[in-house]
């Protein structure tokens, strides 16, 4: 039923392609952003959950 409805819409075939391209561009952009980050900043962010802070007391 839904498939028949979607097939009757003119130009519906472009949406899967558009979604894939959008995902691919976002994924590549995130990879570029991650690899351009300063390594010491990434290490600092990775250690944050392990550091004791006043708001992270388990006593």
Secondary structure by P-SEA (a helix, b strand, c coil): caaaaaaacccccaaaaaaaaaaaaaaaaaaaaaaaccaaaaaaaaacccccccccccc
